[in-house]
């Protein structure tokens, strides 16, 4: 059985409404036999109290954490650059081996050095803390193109900077997910796994096997890379988080 993590996205509606707290995520992961859980910066209600409590809970349950932030790698705002450094420290405090980040907008002419310096500081901080930065292809501009991800990985060429493959995002942005996997094979350190269906002019994320993506071919391409990466379910719970996770796990067992 392939190991997997679950994401706080699975209980997004419940977390936002207050029906569940962030401390409900690890027990949910344990109940489904997951290796661990992915936490996100925007779900904290009182980070000073909740983060240590989550860390202790994970240790007690012997589960792995990963952490994701909305703060981007590229930014001209010194406050956001400083926030990314704090996000790296939060990932470290949780015991996460990585921090998932998005790329952010390309800098305006004349500001490239400011953006690059901020990114370098983040990469250096991650390196010192033993944290990898997992650069994800976004679901919409900016930072959604394979060419942008490849360019950033090449520009810094740092062991602490890898990529989080979100293969559904590549599809919904009209790109070939298998070509992306093959192009980024050596830098894959994390994978967001979900299916997707057409919804009007766009796409809707669903549990594995409930959509129309060529998942068997995608997973075969991931296996063919030989890369070692953490795999995390990332789709809404749709009012039945347990059912969505269980169906995805069952699908994964067949691959």
GUTI-44780 format. One line per field, with one value per atom (N, C-alpha, C): atom name; y, x, z; residue in three letters. Coordinates in nm, 3 decimals. Layout:
atom <- (CA	...)
Y <- (Y	...)
X <- (X	...)
Z <- (Z	...)
rest <- (ala	...)
This chain:
atom <- (N	CA	C	N	CA	C	N	CA	C	N	CA	C	N	CA	C	N	CA	C	N	CA	C	N	CA	C	N	CA	C	N	CA	C	N	CA	C	N	CA	C	N	CA	C	N	CA	C	N	CA	C	N	CA	C	N	CA	C	N	CA	C	N	CA	C	N	CA	C	N	CA	C	N	CA	C	N	CA	C	N	CA	C	N	CA	C	N	CA	C	N	CA	C	N	CA	C	N	CA	C	N	CA	C	N	CA	C	N	CA	C	N	CA	C	N	CA	C	N	CA	C	N	CA	C	N	CA	C	N	CA	C	N	CA	C	N	CA	C	N	CA	C	N	CA	C	N	CA	C	N	CA	C	N	CA	C	N	CA	C	N	CA	C	N	CA	C	N	CA	C	N	CA	C	N	CA	C	N	CA	C	N	CA	C	N	CA	C	N	CA	C	N	CA	C	N	CA	C	N	CA	C	N	CA	C	N	CA	C	N	CA	C	N	CA	C	N	CA	C	N	CA	C	N	CA	C	N	CA	C	N	CA	C	N	CA	C	N	CA	C	N	CA	C	N	CA	C	N	CA	C	N	CA	C	N	CA	C	N	CA	C	N	CA	C	N	CA	C	N	CA	C	N	CA	C	N	CA	C	N	CA	C	N	CA	C	N	CA	C	N	CA	C	N	CA	C	N	CA	C	N	CA	C	N	CA	C	N	CA	C	N	CA	C	N	CA	C	N	CA	C	N	CA	C	N	CA	C	N	CA	C	N	CA	C	N	CA	C	N	CA	C	N	CA	C	N	CA	C	N	CA	C	N	CA	C	N	CA	C	N	CA	C	N	CA	C	N	CA	C	N	CA	C	N	CA	C	N	CA	C	N	CA	C	N	CA	C	N	CA	C	N	CA	C	N	CA	C	N	CA	C	N	CA	C	N	CA	C	N	CA	C	N	CA	C	N	CA	C	N	CA	C	N	CA	C	N	CA	C	N	CA	C	N	CA	C	N	CA	C	N	CA	C	N	CA	C	N	CA	C	N	CA	C	N	CA	C	N	CA	C	N	CA	C	N	CA	C	N	CA	C	N	CA	C	N	CA	C	N	CA	C	N	CA	C	N	CA	C	N	CA	C	N	CA	C	N	CA	C	N	CA	C	N	CA	C	N	CA	C	N	CA	C	N	CA	C	N	CA	C	N	CA	C	N	CA	C	N	CA	C	N	CA	C	N	CA	C	N	CA	C	N	CA	C	N	CA	C	N	CA	C	N	CA	C	N	CA	C	N	CA	C	N	CA	C	N	CA	C	N	CA	C	N	CA	C	N	CA	C	N	CA	C	N	CA	C	N	CA	C	N	CA	C	N	CA	C	N	CA	C	N	CA	C	N	CA	C	N	CA	C	N	CA	C	N	CA	C	N	CA	C	N	CA	C	N	CA	C	N	CA	C	N	CA	C	N	CA	C	N	CA	C	N	CA	C	N	CA	C	N	CA	C	N	CA	C	N	CA	C	N	CA	C	N	CA	C	N	CA	C	N	CA	C	N	CA	C	N	CA	C	N	CA	C	N	CA	C	N	CA	C	N	CA	C	N	CA	C	N	CA	C	N	CA	C	N	CA	C	N	CA	C	N	CA	C	N	CA	C	N	CA	C	N	CA	C	N	CA	C	N	CA	C	N	CA	C	N	CA	C	N	CA	C	N	CA	C	N	CA	C	N	CA	C	N	CA	C	N	CA	C	N	CA	C	N	CA	C	N	CA	C	N	CA	C	N	CA	C	N	CA	C	N	CA	C	N	CA	C	N	CA	C	N	CA	C	N	CA	C	N	CA	C	N	CA	C	N	CA	C	N	CA	C	N	CA	C	N	CA	C	N	CA	C	N	CA	C	N	CA	C	N	CA	C	N	CA	C	N	CA	C	N	CA	C	N	CA	C	N	CA	C	N	CA	C	N	CA	C	N	CA	C	N	CA	C	N	CA	C	N	CA	C	N	CA	C	N	CA	C	N	CA	C	N	CA	C	N	CA	C)
Y <- (-0.119	0.000	0.124	0.214	0.340	0.428	0.485	0.574	0.706	0.767	0.894	0.977	1.108	1.200	1.255	1.310	1.383	1.532	1.616	1.761	1.822	1.933	2.009	2.053	2.053	2.086	1.990	1.865	1.768	1.814	1.893	1.941	2.095	2.151	2.297	2.360	2.308	2.367	2.361	2.250	2.232	2.323	2.340	2.428	2.573	2.613	2.752	2.783	2.684	2.706	2.692	2.630	2.605	2.472	2.394	2.262	2.167	2.189	2.112	2.208	2.161	2.240	2.173	2.243	2.189	2.064	2.048	1.929	1.806	1.823	1.707	1.641	1.709	1.657	1.533	1.534	1.418	1.292	1.299	1.179	1.127	1.218	1.177	1.101	1.152	1.084	0.945	0.937	0.808	0.709	0.757	0.669	0.605	0.676	0.623	0.559	0.543	0.478	0.563	0.695	0.785	0.797	0.834	0.853	0.981	1.077	1.203	1.300	1.429	1.531	1.658	1.728	1.855	1.971	2.061	2.177	2.302	2.402	2.523	2.648	2.748	2.869	2.941	2.933	3.012	2.945	2.827	2.763	2.789	2.848	2.876	2.980	2.954	3.055	3.121	3.044	3.095	3.012	3.054	2.973	2.949	3.048	3.034	2.917	2.892	2.780	2.653	2.669	2.551	2.478	2.552	2.484	2.390	2.432	2.336	2.218	2.245	2.138	2.037	2.086	1.997	1.916	1.982	1.912	1.799	1.827	1.724	1.611	1.647	1.546	1.454	1.511	1.432	1.338	1.389	1.306	1.188	1.217	1.113	1.007	1.051	0.958	0.900	0.947	0.901	0.926	1.049	1.090	1.198	1.205	1.303	1.427	1.545	1.669	1.720	1.787	1.874	2.009	2.113	2.247	2.322	2.402	2.478	2.622	2.714	2.855	2.923	3.030	3.114	3.221	3.236	3.332	3.279	3.364	3.319	3.335	3.258	3.269	3.402	3.448	3.577	3.686	3.791	3.905	4.024	4.143	4.266	4.330	4.273	4.329	4.274	4.359	4.310	4.239	4.283	4.217	4.074	4.052	3.917	3.831	3.890	3.816	3.770	3.858	3.821	3.714	3.722	3.623	3.484	3.477	3.348	3.286	3.369	3.318	3.262	3.329	3.277	3.148	3.139	3.017	2.898	2.923	2.817	2.771	2.867	2.831	2.755	2.792	2.719	2.575	2.557	2.421	2.339	2.402	2.335	2.301	2.395	2.372	2.258	2.241	2.131	1.996	1.999	1.875	1.836	1.933	1.905	1.907	1.815	1.818	1.919	1.979	2.069	2.178	2.281	2.387	2.403	2.382	2.401	2.549	2.600	2.741	2.751	2.862	2.897	2.998	3.012	3.096	3.244	3.288	3.430	3.498	3.625	3.696	3.727	3.730	3.773	3.918	3.952	4.090	4.189	4.309	4.416	4.448	4.499	4.538	4.633	4.606	4.688	4.636	4.537	4.484	4.338	4.287	4.146	4.114	4.206	4.178	4.172	4.257	4.257	4.125	4.077	3.951	3.835	3.836	3.728	3.723	3.837	3.841	3.783	3.815	3.761	3.610	3.560	3.416	3.345	3.406	3.346	3.339	3.444	3.441	3.328	3.308	3.200	3.064	3.046	2.918	2.892	2.996	2.980	2.947	3.013	2.983	2.838	2.796	2.658	2.559	2.588	2.500	2.485	2.597	2.591	2.514	2.523	2.455	2.313	2.265	2.129	2.113	2.222	2.222	2.237	2.160	2.177	2.265	2.350	2.429	2.355	2.321	2.246	2.344	2.382	2.482	2.419	2.466	2.407	2.490	2.420	2.486	2.528	2.656	2.710	2.663	2.680	2.642	2.752	2.869	2.985	3.076	3.171	3.264	3.344	3.376	3.347	3.216	3.170	3.053	2.922	2.919	2.794	2.718	2.780	2.718	2.633	2.518	2.433	2.513	2.597	2.675	2.765	2.820	2.906	2.826	2.707	2.622	2.579	2.536	2.494	2.609	2.726	2.844	2.876	2.872	2.902	2.797	2.671	2.565	2.577	2.613	2.628	2.754	2.860	2.987	2.977	2.898	2.889	2.760	2.654	2.527	2.490	2.495	2.468	2.335	2.252	2.125	2.142	2.257	2.280	2.323	2.342	2.384	2.272	2.217	2.114	2.155	2.059	2.092	1.999	2.059	1.983	1.972	1.852	1.829	1.824	1.919	1.909	1.878	1.749	1.708	1.756	1.769	1.820	1.967	2.042	2.183	2.195	2.107	2.111	2.086	1.990	1.961	2.080	2.136	2.245	2.372	2.378	2.491	2.452	2.348	2.306	2.264	2.191	2.137	1.986	1.920	1.775	1.737	1.673	1.641	1.540	1.448	1.348	1.411	1.503	1.575	1.656	1.715	1.791	1.700	1.585	1.489	1.447	1.417	1.374	1.485	1.609	1.722	1.756	1.733	1.773	1.656	1.541	1.416	1.427	1.488	1.492	1.586	1.673	1.773	1.751	1.640	1.614	1.569	1.642	1.604	1.589	1.629	1.627	1.619	1.555	1.542	1.566	1.654	1.671	1.585	1.496	1.398	1.426	1.442	1.460	1.430	1.414	1.398	1.528	1.539	1.662	1.631	1.711	1.701	1.841	1.844	1.971	2.030	2.162	2.231	2.364	2.366	2.486	2.512	2.633	2.668	2.629	2.577	2.543	2.396	2.372	2.238	2.236	2.119	2.100	1.984	2.004	1.898	1.797	1.669	1.560	1.452	1.355	1.247	1.159	1.085	1.000	0.899	0.890	0.797	0.852	0.972	1.031	1.129	1.149	1.245	1.180	1.261	1.212	1.219	1.241	1.248	1.108	1.098	0.968	0.928	0.896	0.878	0.760	0.651	0.537	0.572	0.644	0.685	0.786	0.874	0.974	0.907	0.813	0.745	0.658	0.600	0.523	0.614	0.737	0.833	0.875	0.894	0.928	0.815	0.691	0.577	0.565	0.596	0.581	0.680	0.789	0.886	0.830	0.735	0.685	0.784	0.895	0.998	0.952	0.998	0.973	1.097	1.083	1.199	1.159	1.257	1.239	1.265	1.185	1.197	1.241	1.349	1.401	1.416	1.360	1.384	1.533	1.592	1.734	1.759	1.741	1.765	1.794	1.868	1.901	1.776	1.783	1.670	1.659	1.767	1.768	1.722	1.759	1.721	1.581	1.503	1.367	1.339	1.405	1.386	1.241	1.169	1.030	0.947	0.970	0.894	0.926	1.055	1.095	1.037	1.039	0.983	0.832	0.766	0.620	0.577	0.650	0.614	0.634	0.739	0.764	0.659	0.622	0.517	0.385	0.353	0.230	0.233	0.350	0.361	0.342	0.401	0.392	0.247	0.171	0.031	-0.053	-0.007	-0.084	-0.056	0.051	0.092	0.013)
X <- (0.084	0.000	0.088	0.065	0.138	0.100	0.200	0.171	0.113	0.028	-0.032	-0.055	-0.067	-0.110	-0.246	-0.317	-0.440	-0.414	-0.493	-0.476	-0.591	-0.561	-0.666	-0.775	-0.744	-0.844	-0.963	-0.937	-1.046	-1.156	-1.118	-1.218	-1.225	-1.202	-1.203	-1.332	-1.446	-1.575	-1.595	-1.557	-1.575	-1.481	-1.357	-1.263	-1.308	-1.359	-1.402	-1.528	-1.615	-1.739	-1.721	-1.611	-1.589	-1.644	-1.700	-1.753	-1.642	-1.522	-1.405	-1.289	-1.191	-1.071	-0.953	-0.842	-0.724	-0.673	-0.709	-0.668	-0.749	-0.850	-0.925	-0.859	-0.759	-0.701	-0.615	-0.529	-0.442	-0.521	-0.623	-0.702	-0.773	-0.814	-0.874	-0.772	-0.650	-0.543	-0.518	-0.510	-0.485	-0.596	-0.720	-0.835	-0.831	-0.776	-0.771	-0.637	-0.550	-0.423	-0.327	-0.344	-0.254	-0.122	-0.019	0.111	0.115	0.032	0.032	-0.068	-0.045	-0.141	-0.069	-0.132	-0.080	-0.157	-0.083	-0.142	-0.117	-0.204	-0.195	-0.201	-0.125	-0.111	-0.242	-0.338	-0.459	-0.565	-0.537	-0.635	-0.609	-0.496	-0.472	-0.571	-0.627	-0.708	-0.626	-0.540	-0.446	-0.320	-0.233	-0.116	-0.025	-0.012	0.078	0.037	-0.092	-0.139	-0.156	-0.207	-0.243	-0.122	-0.021	0.092	0.165	0.200	0.262	0.170	0.040	-0.054	-0.059	-0.057	-0.056	0.073	0.185	0.314	0.315	0.266	0.263	0.168	0.056	-0.042	0.018	0.085	0.148	0.253	0.332	0.434	0.370	0.263	0.194	0.134	0.080	0.017	0.116	0.240	0.347	0.311	0.270	0.232	0.325	0.338	0.421	0.339	0.398	0.334	0.399	0.321	0.376	0.304	0.364	0.310	0.307	0.202	0.188	0.149	0.198	0.174	0.122	0.047	0.003	0.106	0.208	0.314	0.398	0.423	0.492	0.643	0.714	0.859	0.903	0.832	0.864	0.776	0.839	0.766	0.860	0.806	0.882	0.852	0.758	0.714	0.803	0.881	0.966	0.888	0.765	0.684	0.651	0.619	0.589	0.714	0.826	0.953	0.984	0.960	0.981	0.882	0.759	0.658	0.699	0.758	0.801	0.908	0.996	1.096	1.028	0.924	0.849	0.776	0.725	0.657	0.754	0.876	0.978	1.002	1.009	1.028	0.908	0.787	0.667	0.669	0.713	0.724	0.822	0.932	1.032	0.975	0.902	0.843	0.741	0.673	0.576	0.643	0.770	0.839	0.819	0.776	0.757	0.892	0.913	1.038	1.036	0.918	0.907	0.803	0.814	0.713	0.671	0.542	0.492	0.467	0.522	0.506	0.464	0.398	0.375	0.479	0.494	0.601	0.573	0.453	0.422	0.447	0.413	0.426	0.570	0.596	0.728	0.750	0.872	0.898	0.893	0.850	0.852	0.997	1.020	1.155	1.217	1.339	1.408	1.398	1.309	1.292	1.336	1.399	1.439	1.536	1.631	1.731	1.667	1.568	1.498	1.425	1.358	1.285	1.381	1.489	1.587	1.651	1.685	1.747	1.652	1.523	1.426	1.414	1.413	1.404	1.529	1.645	1.770	1.771	1.725	1.718	1.629	1.516	1.426	1.491	1.557	1.622	1.734	1.809	1.917	1.861	1.750	1.688	1.636	1.575	1.527	1.643	1.750	1.867	1.921	1.935	1.986	1.893	1.762	1.665	1.635	1.699	1.672	1.536	1.484	1.352	1.369	1.292	1.289	1.172	1.191	1.083	1.028	0.900	0.835	0.755	0.808	0.749	0.638	0.515	0.400	0.358	0.316	0.252	0.112	0.084	-0.044	-0.159	-0.282	-0.400	-0.444	-0.380	-0.412	-0.291	-0.286	-0.173	-0.168	-0.047	0.084	0.142	0.248	0.320	0.256	0.172	0.102	0.169	0.261	0.322	0.445	0.457	0.574	0.702	0.700	0.819	0.861	0.764	0.797	0.860	0.807	0.862	1.004	1.024	1.158	1.256	1.213	1.300	1.345	1.252	1.287	1.380	1.353	1.439	1.580	1.590	1.722	1.792	1.716	1.775	1.847	1.792	1.852	1.933	1.891	1.965	2.015	1.924	1.959	1.899	1.974	1.918	1.793	1.781	1.664	1.541	1.553	1.439	1.401	1.282	1.229	1.092	1.018	0.884	0.778	0.662	0.542	0.463	0.453	0.373	0.225	0.149	0.003	-0.044	-0.058	-0.084	-0.219	-0.317	-0.448	-0.438	-0.355	-0.336	-0.278	-0.185	-0.131	-0.242	-0.328	-0.438	-0.531	-0.571	-0.668	-0.610	-0.478	-0.412	-0.369	-0.434	-0.413	-0.269	-0.210	-0.075	-0.076	0.023	0.033	0.098	0.026	0.084	0.198	0.189	0.295	0.423	0.409	0.527	0.590	0.507	0.559	0.633	0.576	0.640	0.776	0.780	0.905	1.008	0.964	1.057	1.115	1.036	1.078	1.120	1.135	1.156	1.259	1.372	1.482	1.455	1.352	1.328	1.196	1.127	0.998	1.021	0.964	0.976	0.839	0.734	0.600	0.499	0.385	0.281	0.145	0.067	-0.073	-0.157	-0.234	-0.310	-0.459	-0.521	-0.665	-0.709	-0.838	-0.897	-0.970	-1.023	-1.093	-1.199	-1.305	-1.412	-1.439	-1.491	-1.530	-1.648	-1.642	-1.751	-1.771	-1.863	-1.882	-1.761	-1.707	-1.587	-1.460	-1.472	-1.353	-1.350	-1.284	-1.269	-1.303	-1.341	-1.370	-1.287	-1.219	-1.139	-1.228	-1.200	-1.277	-1.181	-1.234	-1.151	-1.099	-0.994	-0.932	-1.032	-1.038	-1.127	-1.264	-1.295	-1.428	-1.431	-1.317	-1.310	-1.268	-1.210	-1.176	-1.029	-0.941	-0.799	-0.742	-0.638	-0.574	-0.483	-0.544	-0.468	-0.370	-0.410	-0.318	-0.191	-0.207	-0.090	-0.006	-0.073	-0.001	0.080	0.019	0.092	0.204	0.183	0.290	0.408	0.378	0.484	0.558	0.484	0.548	0.639	0.591	0.673	0.798	0.784	0.896	1.009	0.980	1.085	1.186	1.142	1.230	1.247	1.175	1.188	1.125	1.181	1.122	1.045	0.917	0.835	0.720	0.669	0.548	0.428	0.324	0.201	0.088	0.020	-0.087	-0.216	-0.325	-0.457	-0.490	-0.544	-0.580	-0.707	-0.820	-0.950	-1.050	-1.155	-1.254	-1.326	-1.369	-1.441	-1.584	-1.637	-1.771	-1.878	-1.861	-1.960	-1.942	-1.850	-1.824	-1.675	-1.595	-1.450	-1.407	-1.468	-1.430	-1.455	-1.571	-1.602	-1.508	-1.476	-1.387	-1.248	-1.199	-1.066	-1.068	-1.171	-1.180	-1.188	-1.264	-1.274	-1.140	-1.069	-0.939	-0.838	-0.842	-0.753	-0.781	-0.908	-0.946	-0.896	-0.908	-0.857	-0.707	-0.638	-0.493	-0.447	-0.524	-0.488	-0.493	-0.570	-0.582	-0.468	-0.394	-0.292	-0.163)
Z <- (0.000	0.000	0.000	-0.093	-0.100	0.021	0.087	0.199	0.149	0.229	0.192	0.317	0.297	0.401	0.361	0.459	0.427	0.454	0.393	0.407	0.487	0.550	0.618	0.521	0.392	0.290	0.299	0.343	0.353	0.451	0.550	0.647	0.643	0.526	0.509	0.560	0.515	0.553	0.704	0.764	0.908	0.988	0.938	1.007	1.000	0.885	0.869	0.949	0.961	1.035	1.186	1.228	1.370	1.416	1.324	1.362	1.404	1.350	1.390	1.413	1.490	1.513	1.444	1.438	1.372	1.444	1.570	1.645	1.606	1.522	1.472	1.351	1.293	1.169	1.191	1.289	1.313	1.347	1.436	1.460	1.335	1.247	1.120	1.035	1.031	0.957	1.016	1.146	1.212	1.183	1.184	1.162	1.024	0.926	0.790	0.753	0.851	0.824	0.744	0.751	0.679	0.753	0.678	0.740	0.823	0.785	0.857	0.798	0.824	0.783	0.741	0.647	0.596	0.661	0.723	0.789	0.703	0.718	0.635	0.722	0.677	0.758	0.785	0.693	0.710	0.797	0.850	0.938	1.087	1.120	1.261	1.313	1.430	1.497	1.608	1.673	1.773	1.761	1.669	1.636	1.756	1.843	1.957	2.047	2.056	2.136	2.053	1.932	1.852	1.796	1.750	1.686	1.783	1.904	1.996	2.030	2.040	2.070	1.956	1.831	1.716	1.712	1.737	1.736	1.839	1.960	2.064	2.027	1.967	1.925	1.819	1.722	1.616	1.673	1.768	1.831	1.905	1.975	2.051	1.959	1.844	1.751	1.650	1.657	1.566	1.420	1.395	1.260	1.208	1.077	1.008	0.975	0.991	0.948	0.822	0.737	0.635	0.652	0.592	0.613	0.481	0.463	0.339	0.372	0.291	0.315	0.189	0.211	0.099	0.066	0.149	0.121	0.005	-0.093	-0.214	-0.204	-0.287	-0.291	-0.348	-0.452	-0.514	-0.453	-0.403	-0.351	-0.341	-0.366	-0.348	-0.213	-0.138	-0.010	0.103	0.170	0.279	0.388	0.414	0.518	0.478	0.351	0.305	0.299	0.263	0.266	0.408	0.505	0.645	0.690	0.639	0.674	0.626	0.507	0.456	0.546	0.600	0.694	0.819	0.866	0.982	0.946	0.825	0.781	0.783	0.742	0.744	0.887	0.979	1.120	1.174	1.130	1.173	1.123	0.998	0.945	1.029	1.064	1.148	1.285	1.343	1.475	1.474	1.361	1.347	1.326	1.289	1.254	1.110	1.028	0.886	0.814	0.720	0.643	0.530	0.505	0.391	0.417	0.335	0.331	0.186	0.160	0.024	0.000	-0.110	-0.147	-0.294	-0.327	-0.467	-0.510	-0.640	-0.693	-0.674	-0.710	-0.704	-0.837	-0.847	-0.975	-1.012	-1.140	-1.187	-1.144	-1.105	-1.061	-1.177	-1.146	-1.247	-1.284	-1.403	-1.442	-1.339	-1.304	-1.205	-1.064	-1.040	-0.906	-0.895	-1.001	-1.002	-0.888	-0.862	-0.760	-0.621	-0.595	-0.467	-0.445	-0.549	-0.541	-0.524	-0.600	-0.592	-0.453	-0.399	-0.266	-0.160	-0.171	-0.077	-0.089	-0.212	-0.234	-0.182	-0.204	-0.156	-0.004	0.061	0.208	0.257	0.189	0.228	0.208	0.095	0.067	0.167	0.201	0.300	0.438	0.476	0.605	0.607	0.499	0.490	0.500	0.432	0.435	0.576	0.647	0.785	0.877	0.850	0.936	0.895	0.789	0.743	0.680	0.624	0.561	0.410	0.334	0.189	0.150	0.052	-0.004	-0.125	-0.120	-0.228	-0.312	-0.426	-0.513	-0.597	-0.574	-0.643	-0.765	-0.870	-0.984	-0.942	-0.955	-0.909	-0.998	-0.948	-1.026	-1.122	-1.110	-1.195	-1.195	-1.287	-1.288	-1.157	-1.112	-1.172	-1.119	-1.182	-1.135	-1.167	-1.270	-1.305	-1.418	-1.488	-1.605	-1.569	-1.634	-1.615	-1.642	-1.744	-1.777	-1.662	-1.586	-1.473	-1.360	-1.334	-1.229	-1.265	-1.388	-1.432	-1.425	-1.464	-1.462	-1.320	-1.225	-1.086	-1.027	-1.053	-1.001	-1.056	-1.183	-1.246	-1.196	-1.172	-1.132	-0.999	-0.906	-0.773	-0.757	-0.821	-0.821	-0.682	-0.585	-0.446	-0.403	-0.332	-0.284	-0.199	-0.132	-0.045	-0.122	-0.254	-0.335	-0.431	-0.411	-0.500	-0.549	-0.598	-0.647	-0.588	-0.565	-0.533	-0.663	-0.715	-0.835	-0.798	-0.848	-0.840	-0.981	-1.009	-1.147	-1.197	-1.106	-1.149	-1.189	-1.118	-1.156	-1.296	-1.331	-1.466	-1.569	-1.541	-1.634	-1.646	-1.532	-1.536	-1.597	-1.609	-1.676	-1.818	-1.872	-2.011	-2.040	-1.944	-1.964	-1.942	-1.995	-1.986	-1.854	-1.763	-1.632	-1.641	-1.735	-1.748	-1.801	-1.895	-1.944	-1.831	-1.745	-1.631	-1.534	-1.505	-1.416	-1.471	-1.598	-1.660	-1.660	-1.686	-1.692	-1.555	-1.448	-1.314	-1.227	-1.286	-1.211	-1.099	-1.130	-1.033	-0.917	-0.928	-0.825	-0.750	-0.776	-0.711	-0.567	-0.471	-0.331	-0.262	-0.334	-0.274	-0.387	-0.361	-0.464	-0.400	-0.459	-0.422	-0.514	-0.457	-0.535	-0.526	-0.641	-0.648	-0.790	-0.808	-0.940	-0.972	-1.091	-1.129	-1.233	-1.230	-1.329	-1.385	-1.506	-1.565	-1.488	-1.466	-1.398	-1.468	-1.562	-1.643	-1.728	-1.716	-1.793	-1.722	-1.598	-1.521	-1.480	-1.367	-1.315	-1.167	-1.118	-0.977	-0.925	-0.811	-0.751	-0.680	-0.700	-0.638	-0.591	-0.518	-0.466	-0.580	-0.552	-0.653	-0.708	-0.841	-0.906	-0.935	-0.882	-0.903	-1.018	-1.084	-1.193	-1.323	-1.409	-1.542	-1.577	-1.479	-1.509	-1.535	-1.618	-1.645	-1.529	-1.415	-1.292	-1.298	-1.360	-1.367	-1.443	-1.551	-1.629	-1.551	-1.478	-1.398	-1.288	-1.217	-1.110	-1.166	-1.283	-1.346	-1.380	-1.426	-1.457	-1.330	-1.221	-1.094	-1.047	-1.057	-1.016	-1.102	-1.230	-1.324	-1.294	-1.224	-1.193	-1.094	-1.010	-0.905	-0.791	-0.795	-0.692	-0.562	-0.451	-0.319	-0.278	-0.259	-0.229	-0.136	-0.063	0.016	-0.073	-0.055	-0.133	-0.041	-0.078	0.007	-0.071	-0.017	-0.075	-0.060	-0.166	-0.158	-0.240	-0.175	-0.237	-0.126	-0.155	-0.050	0.000	0.125	0.183	0.136	0.078	0.020	0.119	0.247	0.347	0.401	0.343	0.388	0.378	0.463	0.454	0.468	0.562	0.582	0.457	0.394	0.273	0.159	0.140	0.032	0.051	0.175	0.204	0.184	0.234	0.222	0.076	-0.005	-0.148	-0.219	-0.183	-0.244	-0.201	-0.075	-0.028	-0.099	-0.117	-0.187	-0.331	-0.396	-0.531	-0.535	-0.438	-0.434	-0.414	-0.338	-0.314	-0.440	-0.540	-0.663	-0.762	-0.738	-0.836	-0.812)
rest <- (unk	unk	unk	unk	unk	unk	unk	unk	unk	unk	unk	unk	unk	unk	unk	unk	unk	unk	unk	unk	unk	unk	unk	unk	unk	unk	unk	unk	unk	unk	unk	unk	unk	unk	unk	unk	unk	unk	unk	unk	unk	unk	unk	unk	unk	unk	unk	unk	unk	unk	unk	unk	unk	unk	unk	unk	unk	unk	unk	unk	unk	unk	unk	unk	unk	unk	unk	unk	unk	unk	unk	unk	unk	unk	unk	unk	unk	unk	unk	unk	unk	unk	unk	unk	unk	unk	unk	unk	unk	unk	unk	unk	unk	unk	unk	unk	unk	unk	unk	unk	unk	unk	unk	unk	unk	unk	unk	unk	unk	unk	unk	unk	unk	unk	unk	unk	unk	unk	unk	unk	unk	unk	unk	unk	unk	unk	unk	unk	unk	unk	unk	unk	unk	unk	unk	unk	unk	unk	unk	unk	unk	unk	unk	unk	unk	unk	unk	unk	unk	unk	unk	unk	unk	unk	unk	unk	unk	unk	unk	unk	unk	unk	unk	unk	unk	unk	unk	unk	unk	unk	unk	unk	unk	unk	unk	unk	unk	unk	unk	unk	unk	unk	unk	unk	unk	unk	unk	unk	unk	unk	unk	unk	unk	unk	unk	unk	unk	unk	unk	unk	unk	unk	unk	unk	unk	unk	unk	unk	unk	unk	unk	unk	unk	unk	unk	unk	unk	unk	unk	unk	unk	unk	unk	unk	unk	unk	unk	unk	unk	unk	unk	unk	unk	unk	unk	unk	unk	unk	unk	unk	unk	unk	unk	unk	unk	unk	unk	unk	unk	unk	unk	unk	unk	unk	unk	unk	unk	unk	unk	unk	unk	unk	unk	unk	unk	unk	unk	unk	unk	unk	unk	unk	unk	unk	unk	unk	unk	unk	unk	unk	unk	unk	unk	unk	unk	unk	unk	unk	unk	unk	unk	unk	unk	unk	unk	unk	unk	unk	unk	unk	unk	unk	unk	unk	unk	unk	unk	unk	unk	unk	unk	unk	unk	unk	unk	unk	unk	unk	unk	unk	unk	unk	unk	unk	unk	unk	unk	unk	unk	unk	unk	unk	unk	unk	unk	unk	unk	unk	unk	unk	unk	unk	unk	unk	unk	unk	unk	unk	unk	unk	unk	unk	unk	unk	unk	unk	unk	unk	unk	unk	unk	unk	unk	unk	unk	unk	unk	unk	unk	unk	unk	unk	unk	unk	unk	unk	unk	unk	unk	unk	unk	unk	unk	unk	unk	unk	unk	unk	unk	unk	unk	unk	unk	unk	unk	unk	unk	unk	unk	unk	unk	unk	unk	unk	unk	unk	unk	unk	unk	unk	unk	unk	unk	unk	unk	unk	unk	unk	unk	unk	unk	unk	unk	unk	unk	unk	unk	unk	unk	unk	unk	unk	unk	unk	unk	unk	unk	unk	unk	unk	unk	unk	unk	unk	unk	unk	unk	unk	unk	unk	unk	unk	unk	unk	unk	unk	unk	unk	unk	unk	unk	unk	unk	unk	unk	unk	unk	unk	unk	unk	unk	unk	unk	unk	unk	unk	unk	unk	unk	unk	unk	unk	unk	unk	unk	unk	unk	unk	unk	unk	unk	unk	unk	unk	unk	unk	unk	unk	unk	unk	unk	unk	unk	unk	unk	unk	unk	unk	unk	unk	unk	unk	unk	unk	unk	unk	unk	unk	unk	unk	unk	unk	unk	unk	unk	unk	unk	unk	unk	unk	unk	unk	unk	unk	unk	unk	unk	unk	unk	unk	unk	unk	unk	unk	unk	unk	unk	unk	unk	unk	unk	unk	unk	unk	unk	unk	unk	unk	unk	unk	unk	unk	unk	unk	unk	unk	unk	unk	unk	unk	unk	unk	unk	unk	unk	unk	unk	unk	unk	unk	unk	unk	unk	unk	unk	unk	unk	unk	unk	unk	unk	unk	unk	unk	unk	unk	unk	unk	unk	unk	unk	unk	unk	unk	unk	unk	unk	unk	unk	unk	unk	unk	unk	unk	unk	unk	unk	unk	unk	unk	unk	unk	unk	unk	unk	unk	unk	unk	unk	unk	unk	unk	unk	unk	unk	unk	unk	unk	unk	unk	unk	unk	unk	unk	unk	unk	unk	unk	unk	unk	unk	unk	unk	unk	unk	unk	unk	unk	unk	unk	unk	unk	unk	unk	unk	unk	unk	unk	unk	unk	unk	unk	unk	unk	unk	unk	unk	unk	unk	unk	unk	unk	unk	unk	unk	unk	unk	unk	unk	unk	unk	unk	unk	unk	unk	unk	unk	unk	unk	unk	unk	unk	unk	unk	unk	unk	unk	unk	unk	unk	unk	unk	unk	unk	unk	unk	unk	unk	unk	unk	unk	unk	unk	unk	unk	unk	unk	unk	unk	unk	unk	unk	unk	unk	unk	unk	unk	unk	unk	unk	unk	unk	unk	unk	unk	unk	unk	unk	unk	unk	unk	unk	unk	unk	unk	unk	unk	unk	unk	unk	unk	unk	unk	unk	unk)
